[in-house]
Amino acid sequence: MKKIITLAILIITCICCVHAQDESKLGGIKMGKNDALQLNFYTDLWQKNDSMLTISPYSPGFDVYGMYHLSFGKSNVSFGFGLGVSSHNMRSDAIPVNEVKWNADSAKNVLTGNTAFSLIPNYVNNKEIKYDNNKLTLTYIDIPLELRFKKETKKGKFMKFAIGGKAGYLLSSHTKYRGTKFEGNVSDPDLGTADVKYKTYKIKNLELLRYGVTARIGFGMYNIFGYYSLSKLFKKDKGLDMYPISVGICLTPF
């Protein structure tokens, strides 16, 4: 997985370098002019249909995109497309697990094949459970597209507005917990006392393909950024009906 992410970053760098060379032939690069590199910093506001699950309003994410800029003559309208990597996080009070159902015919617990969220208990063995990190992390490779509008000011800066979308493929997923141990045999002396750190990889039933709409508005290299997901986190009828809305800032250094 690290090799894939490294390759994607190399491709982004190549796109930016080629674009920079093209612009240098036209007389140089102005900061924020053509948005060849986009760095998005945001928080994910997760929409869900489960009132029991509490998600932190601060679930930070990050995108890095290499973009190629196509101008329509001397028009203020242009088109941008590229490649990038994004990382979304969901900080909550629960951990995704396969659902377990009692099967009366076999007289045992069986997995249903769905993915649910198991709430972290407040107490175990009359001992308070505390944690400072519990999150689900999702990494995608994305293809962003933008229709751009810009207007140059007297000082050579640009007022900019862009609408578009992006489609992506899930590269990796994992959960990360750091806090008091709460899982295990009730006779375990460390249960409710010891501090643990652990990760779980390859969360089941996640949608591999995702897509949504984007928008940003800004001045120079500083922009306000938004993303609305049109696809759900889990496959249909395999998990909670939930999706992210991302709000943050976008930096376009060149």
PyRosetta script that sets phi, psi and omega in degrees:
from pyrosetta import init, pose_from_sequence

init()
pose = pose_from_sequence("MKKIITLAILIITCICCVHAQDESKLGGIKMGKNDALQLNFYTDLWQKNDSMLTISPYSPGFDVYGMYHLSFGKSNVSFGFGLGVSSHNMRSDAIPVNEVKWNADSAKNVLTGNTAFSLIPNYVNNKEIKYDNNKLTLTYIDIPLELRFKKETKKGKFMKFAIGGKAGYLLSSHTKYRGTKFEGNVSDPDLGTADVKYKTYKIKNLELLRYGVTARIGFGMYNIFGYYSLSKLFKKDKGLDMYPISVGICLTPF")
pose.set_psi(1, -39.3)
pose.set_omega(1, 178.4)
pose.set_phi(2, -62.2)
pose.set_psi(2, -35.3)
pose.set_omega(2, 178.9)
pose.set_phi(3, -65.1)
pose.set_psi(3, -39.2)
pose.set_omega(3, 179.3)
pose.set_phi(4, -64.7)
pose.set_psi(4, -45.2)
pose.set_omega(4, 179.9)
pose.set_phi(5, -64.6)
pose.set_psi(5, -41.3)
pose.set_omega(5, 178.1)
pose.set_phi(6, -62.1)
pose.set_psi(6, -41.7)
pose.set_omega(6, 178.4)
pose.set_phi(7, -63.0)
pose.set_psi(7, -41.8)
pose.set_omega(7, 179.4)
pose.set_phi(8, -62.6)
pose.set_psi(8, -41.3)
pose.set_omega(8, 178.8)
pose.set_phi(9, -65.4)
pose.set_psi(9, -37.7)
pose.set_omega(9, 177.0)
pose.set_phi(10, -63.7)
pose.set_psi(10, -41.0)
pose.set_omega(10, 178.1)
pose.set_phi(11, -63.9)
pose.set_psi(11, -42.4)
pose.set_omega(11, 177.3)
pose.set_phi(12, -58.9)
pose.set_psi(12, -44.3)
pose.set_omega(12, 179.5)
pose.set_phi(13, -61.7)
pose.set_psi(13, -41.7)
pose.set_omega(13, 179.2)
pose.set_phi(14, -63.1)
pose.set_psi(14, -42.9)
pose.set_omega(14, 178.7)
pose.set_phi(15, -59.0)
pose.set_psi(15, -45.3)
pose.set_omega(15, -179.2)
pose.set_phi(16, -64.7)
pose.set_psi(16, -41.9)
pose.set_omega(16, -179.1)
pose.set_phi(17, -64.9)
pose.set_psi(17, -44.3)
pose.set_omega(17, 178.9)
pose.set_phi(18, -62.9)
pose.set_psi(18, -42.5)
pose.set_omega(18, -179.9)
pose.set_phi(19, -64.6)
pose.set_psi(19, -39.0)
pose.set_omega(19, 179.5)
pose.set_phi(20, -64.6)
pose.set_psi(20, -39.5)
pose.set_omega(20, 178.2)
pose.set_phi(21, -64.5)
pose.set_psi(21, -41.1)
pose.set_omega(21, 178.0)
pose.set_phi(22, -61.5)
pose.set_psi(22, -41.8)
pose.set_omega(22, -179.0)
pose.set_phi(23, -69.8)
pose.set_psi(23, -33.4)
pose.set_omega(23, -179.5)
pose.set_phi(24, -64.4)
pose.set_psi(24, -29.3)
pose.set_omega(24, 177.8)
pose.set_phi(25, -69.9)
pose.set_psi(25, -21.5)
pose.set_omega(25, -178.6)
pose.set_phi(26, -95.4)
pose.set_psi(26, 8.0)
pose.set_omega(26, 175.3)
pose.set_phi(27, 113.4)
pose.set_psi(27, 13.2)
pose.set_omega(27, 174.8)
pose.set_phi(28, 110.5)
pose.set_psi(28, 169.3)
pose.set_omega(28, -177.0)
pose.set_phi(29, -107.8)
pose.set_psi(29, 134.2)
pose.set_omega(29, 173.1)
pose.set_phi(30, -103.9)
pose.set_psi(30, 139.6)
pose.set_omega(30, -177.0)
pose.set_phi(31, -55.6)
pose.set_psi(31, 126.0)
pose.set_omega(31, 177.2)
pose.set_phi(32, 73.9)
pose.set_psi(32, 7.7)
pose.set_omega(32, -173.9)
pose.set_phi(33, -69.4)
pose.set_psi(33, -52.1)
pose.set_omega(33, -171.9)
pose.set_phi(34, -114.9)
pose.set_psi(34, 1.6)
pose.set_omega(34, 170.9)
pose.set_phi(35, 53.9)
pose.set_psi(35, 44.7)
pose.set_omega(35, -179.4)
pose.set_phi(36, -68.9)
pose.set_psi(36, -27.8)
pose.set_omega(36, 176.7)
pose.set_phi(37, -122.8)
pose.set_psi(37, 127.6)
pose.set_omega(37, 178.3)
pose.set_phi(38, -120.6)
pose.set_psi(38, 127.8)
pose.set_omega(38, 176.6)
pose.set_phi(39, -119.4)
pose.set_psi(39, 113.3)
pose.set_omega(39, -177.9)
pose.set_phi(40, -107.3)
pose.set_psi(40, 128.1)
pose.set_omega(40, 176.0)
pose.set_phi(41, -121.1)
pose.set_psi(41, 125.8)
pose.set_omega(41, -172.4)
pose.set_phi(42, -154.3)
pose.set_psi(42, 173.2)
pose.set_omega(42, 169.9)
pose.set_phi(43, -117.1)
pose.set_psi(43, 143.0)
pose.set_omega(43, 179.1)
pose.set_phi(44, -93.1)
pose.set_psi(44, 121.2)
pose.set_omega(44, 175.0)
pose.set_phi(45, -98.5)
pose.set_psi(45, 96.2)
pose.set_omega(45, -171.8)
pose.set_phi(46, -77.7)
pose.set_psi(46, 127.8)
pose.set_omega(46, 175.1)
pose.set_phi(47, -93.7)
pose.set_psi(47, 136.6)
pose.set_omega(47, -173.5)
pose.set_phi(48, -149.9)
pose.set_psi(48, 163.7)
pose.set_omega(48, 178.6)
pose.set_phi(49, -113.4)
pose.set_psi(49, 27.6)
pose.set_omega(49, -179.7)
pose.set_phi(50, -128.7)
pose.set_psi(50, 110.9)
pose.set_omega(50, -177.8)
pose.set_phi(51, -74.8)
pose.set_psi(51, -16.0)
pose.set_omega(51, -178.6)
pose.set_phi(52, -77.6)
pose.set_psi(52, -29.2)
pose.set_omega(52, -177.5)
pose.set_phi(53, -83.3)
pose.set_psi(53, 125.0)
pose.set_omega(53, 178.7)
pose.set_phi(54, -105.9)
pose.set_psi(54, 121.4)
pose.set_omega(54, -179.1)
pose.set_phi(55, -110.5)
pose.set_psi(55, 134.2)
pose.set_omega(55, 179.9)
pose.set_phi(56, -67.0)
pose.set_psi(56, 136.5)
pose.set_omega(56, 176.0)
pose.set_phi(57, -67.7)
pose.set_psi(57, -14.7)
pose.set_omega(57, 176.3)
pose.set_phi(58, -106.3)
pose.set_psi(58, 91.7)
pose.set_omega(58, 176.4)
pose.set_phi(59, -126.0)
pose.set_psi(59, 82.4)
pose.set_omega(59, -168.9)
pose.set_phi(60, -67.3)
pose.set_psi(60, 144.8)
pose.set_omega(60, 176.1)
pose.set_phi(61, -134.7)
pose.set_psi(61, 173.0)
pose.set_omega(61, -175.3)
pose.set_phi(62, -151.7)
pose.set_psi(62, 136.6)
pose.set_omega(62, 173.5)
pose.set_phi(63, -122.9)
pose.set_psi(63, 147.0)
pose.set_omega(63, 167.5)
pose.set_phi(64, -134.7)
pose.set_psi(64, 121.5)
pose.set_omega(64, -175.7)
pose.set_phi(65, -127.6)
pose.set_psi(65, 136.1)
pose.set_omega(65, 167.8)
pose.set_phi(66, -98.4)
pose.set_psi(66, 124.9)
pose.set_omega(66, -172.7)
pose.set_phi(67, -120.8)
pose.set_psi(67, 143.1)
pose.set_omega(67, 173.3)
pose.set_phi(68, -108.6)
pose.set_psi(68, 137.7)
pose.set_omega(68, -170.3)
pose.set_phi(69, -109.3)
pose.set_psi(69, 124.8)
pose.set_omega(69, 176.4)
pose.set_phi(70, -115.2)
pose.set_psi(70, 115.7)
pose.set_omega(70, 180.0)
pose.set_phi(71, -88.2)
pose.set_psi(71, 146.5)
pose.set_omega(71, 174.4)
pose.set_phi(72, -98.6)
pose.set_psi(72, 78.4)
pose.set_omega(72, -177.6)
pose.set_phi(73, 61.7)
pose.set_psi(73, -131.9)
pose.set_omega(73, 179.2)
pose.set_phi(74, -96.7)
pose.set_psi(74, 13.3)
pose.set_omega(74, -179.5)
pose.set_phi(75, -69.4)
pose.set_psi(75, 155.2)
pose.set_omega(75, 174.5)
pose.set_phi(76, -80.7)
pose.set_psi(76, -1.0)
pose.set_omega(76, 179.4)
pose.set_phi(77, -102.1)
pose.set_psi(77, 136.4)
pose.set_omega(77, 178.9)
pose.set_phi(78, -145.9)
pose.set_psi(78, 176.3)
pose.set_omega(78, -178.3)
pose.set_phi(79, -129.5)
pose.set_psi(79, 139.1)
pose.set_omega(79, 178.7)
pose.set_phi(80, -129.1)
pose.set_psi(80, 141.4)
pose.set_omega(80, 176.0)
pose.set_phi(81, -145.5)
pose.set_psi(81, 158.7)
pose.set_omega(81, -177.3)
pose.set_phi(82, -172.7)
pose.set_psi(82, -154.1)
pose.set_omega(82, -177.1)
pose.set_phi(83, -147.9)
pose.set_psi(83, 145.0)
pose.set_omega(83, -179.6)
pose.set_phi(84, -166.7)
pose.set_psi(84, 179.3)
pose.set_omega(84, 179.6)
pose.set_phi(85, -126.0)
pose.set_psi(85, 138.8)
pose.set_omega(85, 178.3)
pose.set_phi(86, -132.3)
pose.set_psi(86, 152.5)
pose.set_omega(86, 179.2)
pose.set_phi(87, -132.0)
pose.set_psi(87, 119.9)
pose.set_omega(87, 178.1)
pose.set_phi(88, -109.0)
pose.set_psi(88, 146.9)
pose.set_omega(88, 178.8)
pose.set_phi(89, -129.2)
pose.set_psi(89, 149.4)
pose.set_omega(89, 173.3)
pose.set_phi(90, -132.9)
pose.set_psi(90, 107.5)
pose.set_omega(90, 176.9)
pose.set_phi(91, -91.7)
pose.set_psi(91, 126.0)
pose.set_omega(91, -175.7)
pose.set_phi(92, -149.7)
pose.set_psi(92, -175.4)
pose.set_omega(92, 178.4)
pose.set_phi(93, -105.0)
pose.set_psi(93, 26.0)
pose.set_omega(93, -177.6)
pose.set_phi(94, -148.1)
pose.set_psi(94, 163.3)
pose.set_omega(94, -178.9)
pose.set_phi(95, -124.1)
pose.set_psi(95, 131.1)
pose.set_omega(95, 178.7)
pose.set_phi(96, -69.0)
pose.set_psi(96, 131.5)
pose.set_omega(96, -179.9)
pose.set_phi(97, -141.9)
pose.set_psi(97, 159.7)
pose.set_omega(97, 171.8)
pose.set_phi(98, -70.8)
pose.set_psi(98, 134.3)
pose.set_omega(98, -179.8)
pose.set_phi(99, -67.3)
pose.set_psi(99, 145.5)
pose.set_omega(99, 177.9)
pose.set_phi(100, -117.4)
pose.set_psi(100, 132.9)
pose.set_omega(100, -178.1)
pose.set_phi(101, -129.9)
pose.set_psi(101, 139.6)
pose.set_omega(101, 177.9)
pose.set_phi(102, -77.2)
pose.set_psi(102, 124.5)
pose.set_omega(102, 179.4)
pose.set_phi(103, -103.1)
pose.set_psi(103, 109.8)
pose.set_omega(103, -176.3)
pose.set_phi(104, -66.3)
pose.set_psi(104, -31.1)
pose.set_omega(104, -178.6)
pose.set_phi(105, -67.5)
pose.set_psi(105, -40.8)
pose.set_omega(105, -178.4)
pose.set_phi(106, -97.4)
pose.set_psi(106, -7.1)
pose.set_omega(106, 179.3)
pose.set_phi(107, 56.4)
pose.set_psi(107, 43.6)
pose.set_omega(107, 176.6)
pose.set_phi(108, -157.4)
pose.set_psi(108, 166.0)
pose.set_omega(108, 177.8)
pose.set_phi(109, -79.0)
pose.set_psi(109, 139.1)
pose.set_omega(109, 178.3)
pose.set_phi(110, -133.3)
pose.set_psi(110, 153.4)
pose.set_omega(110, 176.5)
pose.set_phi(111, -79.4)
pose.set_psi(111, 135.7)
pose.set_omega(111, -178.9)
pose.set_phi(112, -84.3)
pose.set_psi(112, -16.7)
pose.set_omega(112, -176.3)
pose.set_phi(113, 93.7)
pose.set_psi(113, -8.8)
pose.set_omega(113, 176.6)
pose.set_phi(114, -91.8)
pose.set_psi(114, 166.0)
pose.set_omega(114, 176.7)
pose.set_phi(115, -117.2)
pose.set_psi(115, 127.6)
pose.set_omega(115, 179.1)
pose.set_phi(116, -125.1)
pose.set_psi(116, 172.6)
pose.set_omega(116, 177.6)
pose.set_phi(117, -108.0)
pose.set_psi(117, 124.1)
pose.set_omega(117, 178.9)
pose.set_phi(118, -97.0)
pose.set_psi(118, 119.5)
pose.set_omega(118, -177.6)
pose.set_phi(119, -66.4)
pose.set_psi(119, 139.4)
pose.set_omega(119, 175.2)
pose.set_phi(120, -73.6)
pose.set_psi(120, 125.8)
pose.set_omega(120, -176.8)
pose.set_phi(121, -68.4)
pose.set_psi(121, 153.3)
pose.set_omega(121, 176.3)
pose.set_phi(122, -77.5)
pose.set_psi(122, -32.8)
pose.set_omega(122, -178.5)
pose.set_phi(123, -139.2)
pose.set_psi(123, 145.5)
pose.set_omega(123, 171.7)
pose.set_phi(124, -136.7)
pose.set_psi(124, 128.4)
pose.set_omega(124, -177.4)
pose.set_phi(125, 54.4)
pose.set_psi(125, 38.1)
pose.set_omega(125, -179.8)
pose.set_phi(126, 62.5)
pose.set_psi(126, 23.1)
pose.set_omega(126, 178.5)
pose.set_phi(127, -120.0)
pose.set_psi(127, 133.8)
pose.set_omega(127, -175.3)
pose.set_phi(128, -69.4)
pose.set_psi(128, 135.9)
pose.set_omega(128, 177.0)
pose.set_phi(129, -95.2)
pose.set_psi(129, 122.9)
pose.set_omega(129, 178.6)
pose.set_phi(130, -123.7)
pose.set_psi(130, 142.7)
pose.set_omega(130, 177.2)
pose.set_phi(131, -148.3)
pose.set_psi(131, 146.0)
pose.set_omega(131, 179.2)
pose.set_phi(132, -109.4)
pose.set_psi(132, -2.1)
pose.set_omega(132, 177.0)
pose.set_phi(133, -156.6)
pose.set_psi(133, 123.3)
pose.set_omega(133, 172.6)
pose.set_phi(134, -149.4)
pose.set_psi(134, 109.7)
pose.set_omega(134, -174.2)
pose.set_phi(135, -148.0)
pose.set_psi(135, 157.6)
pose.set_omega(135, 171.4)
pose.set_phi(136, -108.3)
pose.set_psi(136, 126.7)
pose.set_omega(136, -178.1)
pose.set_phi(137, -116.2)
pose.set_psi(137, 133.3)
pose.set_omega(137, -178.7)
pose.set_phi(138, -126.6)
pose.set_psi(138, 129.9)
pose.set_omega(138, 179.9)
pose.set_phi(139, -118.3)
pose.set_psi(139, 128.7)
pose.set_omega(139, -177.8)
pose.set_phi(140, -123.5)
pose.set_psi(140, 153.7)
pose.set_omega(140, 164.2)
pose.set_phi(141, -103.7)
pose.set_psi(141, 129.6)
pose.set_omega(141, -169.5)
pose.set_phi(142, -121.7)
pose.set_psi(142, 153.9)
pose.set_omega(142, 168.6)
pose.set_phi(143, -118.1)
pose.set_psi(143, 102.9)
pose.set_omega(143, 179.3)
pose.set_phi(144, -90.4)
pose.set_psi(144, 146.4)
pose.set_omega(144, 176.5)
pose.set_phi(145, -130.7)
pose.set_psi(145, 142.7)
pose.set_omega(145, -179.5)
pose.set_phi(146, -143.4)
pose.set_psi(146, 141.0)
pose.set_omega(146, 165.2)
pose.set_phi(147, -104.1)
pose.set_psi(147, 119.6)
pose.set_omega(147, -168.4)
pose.set_phi(148, -112.1)
pose.set_psi(148, 144.4)
pose.set_omega(148, 174.8)
pose.set_phi(149, -128.1)
pose.set_psi(149, 134.2)
pose.set_omega(149, -178.2)
pose.set_phi(150, -144.3)
pose.set_psi(150, 153.7)
pose.set_omega(150, 176.8)
pose.set_phi(151, -141.8)
pose.set_psi(151, 124.4)
pose.set_omega(151, -177.4)
pose.set_phi(152, -80.9)
pose.set_psi(152, 137.9)
pose.set_omega(152, 177.1)
pose.set_phi(153, -90.6)
pose.set_psi(153, 174.7)
pose.set_omega(153, -179.3)
pose.set_phi(154, -64.6)
pose.set_psi(154, -24.2)
pose.set_omega(154, -179.0)
pose.set_phi(155, -90.6)
pose.set_psi(155, 8.2)
pose.set_omega(155, 177.4)
pose.set_phi(156, 83.3)
pose.set_psi(156, 4.9)
pose.set_omega(156, 175.5)
pose.set_phi(157, -90.8)
pose.set_psi(157, 172.3)
pose.set_omega(157, -176.5)
pose.set_phi(158, -126.6)
pose.set_psi(158, 130.2)
pose.set_omega(158, 165.2)
pose.set_phi(159, -83.6)
pose.set_psi(159, 130.7)
pose.set_omega(159, -172.0)
pose.set_phi(160, -133.2)
pose.set_psi(160, 147.4)
pose.set_omega(160, 173.0)
pose.set_phi(161, -144.0)
pose.set_psi(161, 134.9)
pose.set_omega(161, -179.0)
pose.set_phi(162, -140.0)
pose.set_psi(162, 137.6)
pose.set_omega(162, 172.8)
pose.set_phi(163, -125.4)
pose.set_psi(163, 150.0)
pose.set_omega(163, -178.1)
pose.set_phi(164, 178.7)
pose.set_psi(164, -145.6)
pose.set_omega(164, -179.5)
pose.set_phi(165, -167.0)
pose.set_psi(165, 177.4)
pose.set_omega(165, 176.8)
pose.set_phi(166, -152.0)
pose.set_psi(166, 149.9)
pose.set_omega(166, 175.0)
pose.set_phi(167, -125.6)
pose.set_psi(167, 143.8)
pose.set_omega(167, -176.0)
pose.set_phi(168, -145.3)
pose.set_psi(168, 167.2)
pose.set_omega(168, 178.5)
pose.set_phi(169, -124.1)
pose.set_psi(169, 133.9)
pose.set_omega(169, -177.8)
pose.set_phi(170, -70.5)
pose.set_psi(170, 118.4)
pose.set_omega(170, 178.7)
pose.set_phi(171, -88.3)
pose.set_psi(171, -41.3)
pose.set_omega(171, -177.6)
pose.set_phi(172, -157.8)
pose.set_psi(172, 159.3)
pose.set_omega(172, 176.1)
pose.set_phi(173, -148.9)
pose.set_psi(173, 144.1)
pose.set_omega(173, 175.2)
pose.set_phi(174, -161.7)
pose.set_psi(174, 159.0)
pose.set_omega(174, 171.6)
pose.set_phi(175, -107.5)
pose.set_psi(175, 153.9)
pose.set_omega(175, 178.2)
pose.set_phi(176, -138.5)
pose.set_psi(176, 126.6)
pose.set_omega(176, 179.5)
pose.set_phi(177, -126.2)
pose.set_psi(177, 135.2)
pose.set_omega(177, 174.3)
pose.set_phi(178, -138.4)
pose.set_psi(178, 112.2)
pose.set_omega(178, -178.2)
pose.set_phi(179, 171.7)
pose.set_psi(179, -157.5)
pose.set_omega(179, -177.8)
pose.set_phi(180, -72.3)
pose.set_psi(180, 138.1)
pose.set_omega(180, 178.7)
pose.set_phi(181, -67.3)
pose.set_psi(181, 128.0)
pose.set_omega(181, -179.3)
pose.set_phi(182, -130.8)
pose.set_psi(182, -3.5)
pose.set_omega(182, 179.0)
pose.set_phi(183, -108.3)
pose.set_psi(183, 145.9)
pose.set_omega(183, 177.7)
pose.set_phi(184, 132.6)
pose.set_psi(184, -172.7)
pose.set_omega(184, 179.6)
pose.set_phi(185, -70.6)
pose.set_psi(185, 137.5)
pose.set_omega(185, -177.0)
pose.set_phi(186, -61.1)
pose.set_psi(186, -19.8)
pose.set_omega(186, 179.5)
pose.set_phi(187, -86.5)
pose.set_psi(187, -3.6)
pose.set_omega(187, 179.8)
pose.set_phi(188, -66.5)
pose.set_psi(188, 119.5)
pose.set_omega(188, -177.4)
pose.set_phi(189, -65.8)
pose.set_psi(189, -21.5)
pose.set_omega(189, 179.5)
pose.set_phi(190, -82.3)
pose.set_psi(190, -12.8)
pose.set_omega(190, -178.0)
pose.set_phi(191, -65.5)
pose.set_psi(191, 119.4)
pose.set_omega(191, -180.0)
pose.set_phi(192, 85.6)
pose.set_psi(192, -0.2)
pose.set_omega(192, -179.2)
pose.set_phi(193, -125.0)
pose.set_psi(193, -45.9)
pose.set_omega(193, -175.1)
pose.set_phi(194, -76.8)
pose.set_psi(194, 148.2)
pose.set_omega(194, 173.8)
pose.set_phi(195, -93.9)
pose.set_psi(195, 134.6)
pose.set_omega(195, -176.6)
pose.set_phi(196, -131.7)
pose.set_psi(196, 160.4)
pose.set_omega(196, 173.0)
pose.set_phi(197, -134.5)
pose.set_psi(197, 130.1)
pose.set_omega(197, 176.3)
pose.set_phi(198, -155.3)
pose.set_psi(198, 156.3)
pose.set_omega(198, 177.8)
pose.set_phi(199, -124.1)
pose.set_psi(199, 146.7)
pose.set_omega(199, 172.8)
pose.set_phi(200, -123.7)
pose.set_psi(200, 126.9)
pose.set_omega(200, -175.0)
pose.set_phi(201, -104.1)
pose.set_psi(201, 163.9)
pose.set_omega(201, 173.9)
pose.set_phi(202, 56.1)
pose.set_psi(202, 66.3)
pose.set_omega(202, 176.6)
pose.set_phi(203, -65.5)
pose.set_psi(203, 134.2)
pose.set_omega(203, -174.2)
pose.set_phi(204, -79.0)
pose.set_psi(204, 154.8)
pose.set_omega(204, 171.9)
pose.set_phi(205, 69.1)
pose.set_psi(205, 15.3)
pose.set_omega(205, 175.5)
pose.set_phi(206, -77.4)
pose.set_psi(206, 143.5)
pose.set_omega(206, 173.7)
pose.set_phi(207, -68.0)
pose.set_psi(207, 129.3)
pose.set_omega(207, 179.8)
pose.set_phi(208, -78.0)
pose.set_psi(208, -32.0)
pose.set_omega(208, 179.1)
pose.set_phi(209, -102.7)
pose.set_psi(209, 138.8)
pose.set_omega(209, 176.8)
pose.set_phi(210, -136.5)
pose.set_psi(210, 157.2)
pose.set_omega(210, -179.9)
pose.set_phi(211, -159.2)
pose.set_psi(211, 157.9)
pose.set_omega(211, 180.0)
pose.set_phi(212, -176.8)
pose.set_psi(212, -178.0)
pose.set_omega(212, -177.7)
pose.set_phi(213, -108.1)
pose.set_psi(213, 150.9)
pose.set_omega(213, -178.6)
pose.set_phi(214, -130.2)
pose.set_psi(214, 159.4)
pose.set_omega(214, 174.7)
pose.set_phi(215, -156.7)
pose.set_psi(215, 149.0)
pose.set_omega(215, 174.6)
pose.set_phi(216, -153.1)
pose.set_psi(216, 151.7)
pose.set_omega(216, 177.8)
pose.set_phi(217, -142.7)
pose.set_psi(217, 139.3)
pose.set_omega(217, -176.7)
pose.set_phi(218, -170.1)
pose.set_psi(218, -174.2)
pose.set_omega(218, -179.2)
pose.set_phi(219, -134.6)
pose.set_psi(219, 123.0)
pose.set_omega(219, -177.9)
pose.set_phi(220, 65.5)
pose.set_psi(220, -127.8)
pose.set_omega(220, -177.7)
pose.set_phi(221, -93.1)
pose.set_psi(221, 1.6)
pose.set_omega(221, -175.8)
pose.set_phi(222, -109.6)
pose.set_psi(222, 127.6)
pose.set_omega(222, -176.5)
pose.set_phi(223, -137.8)
pose.set_psi(223, 152.9)
pose.set_omega(223, 167.6)
pose.set_phi(224, -95.1)
pose.set_psi(224, 133.3)
pose.set_omega(224, -170.0)
pose.set_phi(225, -123.4)
pose.set_psi(225, 145.0)
pose.set_omega(225, 175.9)
pose.set_phi(226, -145.0)
pose.set_psi(226, 146.4)
pose.set_omega(226, 177.4)
pose.set_phi(227, -138.2)
pose.set_psi(227, 131.0)
pose.set_omega(227, 177.8)
pose.set_phi(228, -118.6)
pose.set_psi(228, 115.7)
pose.set_omega(228, -177.7)
pose.set_phi(229, -77.4)
pose.set_psi(229, 130.3)
pose.set_omega(229, 175.6)
pose.set_phi(230, -96.4)
pose.set_psi(230, -7.2)
pose.set_omega(230, 178.1)
pose.set_phi(231, -108.9)
pose.set_psi(231, 154.9)
pose.set_omega(231, -178.4)
pose.set_phi(232, -90.8)
pose.set_psi(232, 161.2)
pose.set_omega(232, 179.8)
pose.set_phi(233, -69.2)
pose.set_psi(233, -44.4)
pose.set_omega(233, -176.7)
pose.set_phi(234, -106.2)
pose.set_psi(234, 158.3)
pose.set_omega(234, 174.2)
pose.set_phi(235, -63.0)
pose.set_psi(235, 155.2)
pose.set_omega(235, -175.5)
pose.set_phi(236, -58.4)
pose.set_psi(236, 129.2)
pose.set_omega(236, 178.0)
pose.set_phi(237, 63.7)
pose.set_psi(237, 17.8)
pose.set_omega(237, 179.1)
pose.set_phi(238, -114.9)
pose.set_psi(238, -0.5)
pose.set_omega(238, -179.2)
pose.set_phi(239, -174.8)
pose.set_psi(239, -175.6)
pose.set_omega(239, 179.7)
pose.set_phi(240, -62.2)
pose.set_psi(240, 147.0)
pose.set_omega(240, 175.5)
pose.set_phi(241, -81.6)
pose.set_psi(241, 94.4)
pose.set_omega(241, -175.0)
pose.set_phi(242, -146.7)
pose.set_psi(242, 154.0)
pose.set_omega(242, -178.6)
pose.set_phi(243, -159.1)
pose.set_psi(243, 157.9)
pose.set_omega(243, -177.6)
pose.set_phi(244, -95.7)
pose.set_psi(244, 147.1)
pose.set_omega(244, 164.3)
pose.set_phi(245, -117.8)
pose.set_psi(245, 119.2)
pose.set_omega(245, -174.8)
pose.set_phi(246, -103.0)
pose.set_psi(246, 133.4)
pose.set_omega(246, 179.2)
pose.set_phi(247, -134.9)
pose.set_psi(247, 129.9)
pose.set_omega(247, -179.7)
pose.set_phi(248, -176.3)
pose.set_psi(248, -150.7)
pose.set_omega(248, -179.2)
pose.set_phi(249, -117.9)
pose.set_psi(249, 151.4)
pose.set_omega(249, 177.9)
pose.set_phi(250, -124.6)
pose.set_psi(250, 128.2)
pose.set_omega(250, 176.4)
pose.set_phi(251, -105.9)
pose.set_psi(251, 131.3)
pose.set_omega(251, 177.9)
pose.set_phi(252, -124.7)
pose.set_psi(252, 83.4)
pose.set_omega(252, -173.5)
pose.set_phi(253, -66.3)
pose.set_psi(253, -24.4)
pose.set_omega(253, 174.1)
pose.set_phi(254, -159.5)
pose.dump_pdb("model.pdb")
